[in-house]
Amino acid sequence: MSVAPIDILLSALPPLFVLVLMVGFNWGGSKAGPAGWFVALLIALLRFGATLEVIGYAQVSSFALTFDVVYIVWSALLLYHVVEQAGGMGSIARWFTALTRDDVLRVLLVGWVFASFLQGVGGFGLPVAVVSPLLLGLGLTPLVAVLVPSVAHGWAVTFGSLSSSFIALVGVTGMDPAVLAPPSAVLLGAGGFACGLLAAYAYAGWRGVRRGLPAVLVLGAVMAVIQYMLASRNLYSIAAVLAALAGLIVGLWVTRWPFYRRAAEITPEAAPANPSAAAPRNGRPMPPFALAISGYVILVVLAIVMKGIPAVGDFLARFLVMTPVPEVTTTLGWVTPAAPDLSLDIVGHTGSVLLYTSVIIHVIFRIKGFYRPGDTGIIVRDTIKGSISPALGVISMVGMATIMSNVGMTRALAEWLSQAVPPGLYAFVSTLIGAIGAFMTGSNTNSNTVFGGLQMETAALLGLNVALVLGIQTTAAGIASVLAPAKIIVGASTVGLSGQEGLIMRKLLIYTVVLLLFVAVLGAALLRII
Amino acid sequence: MIETMRRITKQHKQAIQTAALLLVAIPVLPIYIGLQNGLDWLAWLGLIVVTLGMLIGLWGG
C-alpha cells in the first residue's frame, strides 16, 4: 500500500517543526513541545480525520505515559537534592578523586564510571553537572572537563534514571520488557567500551587510550555483563546503577594493578589536598562517604525488594489504578486497537522507590545533624524548580506522539521508510532517527516516545527483528542525548564556559558521530545475524 | 504591550509553566469521564482547557 506524498510530508511535519524550533531557534522542550502538539493536532483534525474520541483518548493515554516518566524525574531530583543539601555529593566526589594517582585511570573512574553511576541514580544532566567541576578540580581544562563525562555516560542513559527511557519505550511499543531488554543491553554494553575509550581519548589523546585500555576492557566488560544480566531478568530499573556500582567496586581493584601503581603520569598537584570526609563545607561538616553513599545503597536494596521479589510485586500490584481505553477509529477508517488497561502504579512505581529512599535518607541525615533549619524547604523548592519545565516538555511531546500514532501519521512515515530504505541499511536509518529524536527533544525518553512506534512499525514492515531495531533506537538516542542543548548548558555553567556552548557542542558532535557510527555498524551486523 | 508581556513572562516563568502543566494534566479526568459516559460536552470542555494549557506553555515554556 502506498502513502500519498502529501501525507508523508504532513506526518513528518510535527517532529520536524519541533526540531527546527529547538535547533534553529534554540527553544527549550517545554516551549517547542506545545508547538509540536498544536501542529500534530491541526494536521490530525484537518487531514487525518481525527475525532473527539481519537484526540481525547490520545490525551488520556499520553497522561498515563507521562506519569510513568515524570514521577521518576521528580523523585530522582528529590533524592539528589536531599543528598546534595547534606553535603553528600561533595563527600562522594572527594572519595573517588582520592582513589588513584594515575591520571588516566582517575579520569576514567570519575569521568566514566562515576558519571555513569550518577546517570543510573539520577540522570537528566546530573553526571555532567556533578562530574565536570570535579574534573576541573583534577586539573583538566574546562572544555575537556565537560567533554569527558558527556561522552562517557551515554551508554548508561537508557537503563539509567531507573530506566525511565526504557519504560517509555515499553509503554509506546507495548512490547514485553523481557524481549526488548536483552538486545538493548547488548548494544548499550558494547557502546560502554566505546564511551570509555573515547573519554580517555578526549582527556589525553592516544596516550589516554593506551594507558586506559586495560581498565576500559575490564571495567567495560563488568558493567556490560552486569547490566545485561539485570536487564534481561526484569531488573532493568536498576541495571545501569548496579552495573556502574560494580564498575566502581572493580575499579578499586584495578587501582591496585602494578600497571597503574607504576603511575608513569603522576600529577600529584591535581590530587585533592584533603580527601577526608570530614572536610568543612562553608563551615558545615560533610557526611562521611559511607553515610553519603548509603542513600543509593538503600535505593538499590528497595528496588531489588520491590521489583525483584514476585510476592512483593504481587502485593504492590493491588494498588494499581486501572483504566480501560477502547478501540478508536478516525473518519478515514484508521483503527487504533483497544489498549491493554492503562495503569497508574502509585505504591510500587519506580518513582515511589526513589521517593521512599529520599524520605529515609532525609530522616537519617536530619538525625545525624547534617541539615540546618530551612534546608528541607530549600530541598523542596529546588526539586520543584527543576521539575516543572521537563514535565511540561514530556507531557506535550508525548501528547504529540500519541496523536500522531492514533491517527495513522506514524504508520504513514513508517510505510514510506520501509519502501525507501533497503532493509540492509535500516540500522543506519534507525540510528539516525533515534539520535535526531534525542537531540531535538533533549532526552532518550522523549526520542523513544516520539519514534518508538515508528521504528517498531517500520521494522515489522521490513521483516527485521523488531526488538533489535528498538534496541538500536534507544542506544542511539541515549548516546545522542548528551548533545541535548539543555545538558550542554548545564555542563558549561558548572565550569565557567557559559556562552561557549557552541564550542562544546562542535567538539562533542565529533565524538557522538563516532559513537553513533559504531552503534549503526554493530546494529547492522546483528540484524544480519539475527 | 509586547515588552510588558515579555517582562511578565521572564519574571513569572515558573508560575506560568506550572499553570500550563496543571491545565494540560488535570482535564484528563473530565475528558475520560466524558468519553466513557457519552458526555461529549465534558470531553470537549476538557480538551479546550488542555489546549489553553498548551497555549500558555507555548507562551511561557
Contacts between the chains, C-beta under 8 A, distances in Angstrom:
chain1	res1	chain2	res2	distance
A	27	B	61	8.0
A	28	B	61	6.4
A	30	B	17	6.1
A	30	B	57	6.3
A	30	B	61	3.6
A	31	B	57	7.0
A	31	B	58	6.3
A	31	B	61	3.4
A	32	B	61	7.8
A	33	B	57	7.1
A	33	B	61	7.2
A	34	B	20	7.5
A	34	B	54	4.2
A	34	B	55	7.3
A	34	B	57	4.0
A	34	B	58	4.2
A	34	B	61	6.1
A	35	B	58	5.7
A	37	B	54	5.4
A	38	B	54	6.4
A	38	B	58	7.2
A	41	B	51	7.8
A	52	B	35	7.7
A	52	B	40	6.2
A	52	B	43	5.8
A	52	B	44	6.5
A	52	B	47	7.3
A	53	B	35	6.1
A	55	B	47	6.4
A	56	B	31	4.8
A	56	B	32	7.7
A	56	B	34	7.3
A	56	B	35	4.9
A	56	B	43	4.9
A	56	B	46	7.4
A	56	B	47	6.3
A	57	B	35	6.5
A	59	B	27	8.0
A	59	B	28	6.1
A	59	B	31	5.8
A	59	B	46	7.9
A	59	B	47	7.0
A	59	B	50	6.1
A	60	B	28	5.6
A	60	B	31	6.2
A	60	B	32	5.0
A	60	B	35	7.7
A	63	B	25	6.4
A	63	B	28	4.2
A	66	B	25	7.7
A	323	B	32	6.7
A	385	B	14	6.6
A	388	B	14	6.1
A	388	B	17	4.7
A	388	B	18	5.3
A	388	B	21	5.9
A	389	B	17	5.7
A	389	B	61	7.2
A	391	B	21	5.6
A	392	B	17	5.5
A	392	B	20	5.8
A	392	B	21	4.9
A	392	B	24	7.4
A	392	B	57	5.3
A	392	B	61	5.8
A	393	B	61	7.6
A	395	B	21	6.9
A	395	B	24	5.5
A	395	B	25	6.5
A	396	B	24	7.0
A	396	B	54	6.3
A	396	B	57	6.2
A	399	B	24	7.6
A	399	B	54	8.0
